[in-house]
């Protein structure tokens, strides 16, 4: 939570990964540092942003769509904020566009759908229009996929927001995620 009480979209993804991340960060005040994986993803993302901004200066649009790169979006109602990689304008509406520094999976990971749905809710509040789809751009292979965003996906965002608030309010340590998550967790050495 920032000093105004807003959660970041990344907080929802971290909570989905393991509820204890929320507990360490917001109950104990131990903010996580990046891992090798997250640092690599951030570096790839930064290179993509620079390429897109250069294309914009040159007057080009990627995949024939107008994009606003790195847009901050906030919801006062949900107390949620985030920085979507890009907003794609289509026929008077907008769609979230997220960049992933990986190869495309057979189908999007649940966290990727959650992220798009969170940005869809933020954009709906900002623009007053339903957001029914988004885009996932996998840099390995340069694959862009359109992803439907269902009401159930948006409800999952609201549910995780409520879970995060419950952890922060109760200060109770949540159950541990599956052991496979611990390998990549920055809190693994101090988690019991």
Secondary structure in CASP SS format (residue, H / E / C, confidence):
PFRMAT SS
TARGET T0000
AUTHOR 0000-0000-0000
METHOD secondary structure of the structure
MODEL  1
X C 1.00
X C 1.00
X C 1.00
X C 1.00
X C 1.00
X C 1.00
X E 1.00
X E 1.00
X H 1.00
X H 1.00
X H 1.00
X H 1.00
X H 1.00
X H 1.00
X H 1.00
X H 1.00
X H 1.00
X C 1.00
X H 1.00
X H 1.00
X H 1.00
X H 1.00
X H 1.00
X H 1.00
X H 1.00
X H 1.00
X H 1.00
X C 1.00
X C 1.00
X C 1.00
X C 1.00
X C 1.00
X C 1.00
X C 1.00
X C 1.00
X H 1.00
X H 1.00
X H 1.00
X H 1.00
X H 1.00
X H 1.00
X H 1.00
X H 1.00
X H 1.00
X H 1.00
X H 1.00
X H 1.00
X H 1.00
X H 1.00
X H 1.00
X H 1.00
X H 1.00
X H 1.00
X H 1.00
X H 1.00
X H 1.00
X H 1.00
X C 1.00
X C 1.00
X C 1.00
X C 1.00
X H 1.00
X H 1.00
X H 1.00
X C 1.00
X E 1.00
X E 1.00
X E 1.00
X E 1.00
X E 1.00
X E 1.00
X E 1.00
X E 1.00
X E 1.00
X E 1.00
X C 1.00
X C 1.00
X C 1.00
X C 1.00
X E 1.00
X E 1.00
X E 1.00
X E 1.00
X E 1.00
X E 1.00
X E 1.00
X E 1.00
X E 1.00
X E 1.00
X E 1.00
X C 1.00
X C 1.00
X E 1.00
X E 1.00
X E 1.00
X E 1.00
X E 1.00
X E 1.00
X E 1.00
X E 1.00
X E 1.00
X E 1.00
X E 1.00
X C 1.00
X C 1.00
X C 1.00
X C 1.00
X C 1.00
X C 1.00
X H 1.00
X H 1.00
X H 1.00
X H 1.00
X H 1.00
X H 1.00
X H 1.00
X H 1.00
X H 1.00
X H 1.00
X H 1.00
X H 1.00
X H 1.00
X H 1.00
X H 1.00
X H 1.00
X H 1.00
X H 1.00
X C 1.00
X C 1.00
X C 1.00
X C 1.00
X C 1.00
X E 1.00
X E 1.00
X E 1.00
X E 1.00
X E 1.00
X E 1.00
X E 1.00
X E 1.00
X C 1.00
X C 1.00
X E 1.00
X E 1.00
X E 1.00
X E 1.00
X E 1.00
X E 1.00
X C 1.00
X C 1.00
X H 1.00
X H 1.00
X H 1.00
X H 1.00
X H 1.00
X H 1.00
X H 1.00
X H 1.00
X H 1.00
X H 1.00
X H 1.00
X H 1.00
X H 1.00
X H 1.00
X H 1.00
X H 1.00
X H 1.00
X H 1.00
X H 1.00
X H 1.00
X C 1.00
X C 1.00
X C 1.00
X C 1.00
X C 1.00
X C 1.00
X C 1.00
X C 1.00
X H 1.00
X H 1.00
X H 1.00
X H 1.00
X C 1.00
X C 1.00
X C 1.00
X C 1.00
X C 1.00
X C 1.00
X C 1.00
X C 1.00
X C 1.00
X C 1.00
END
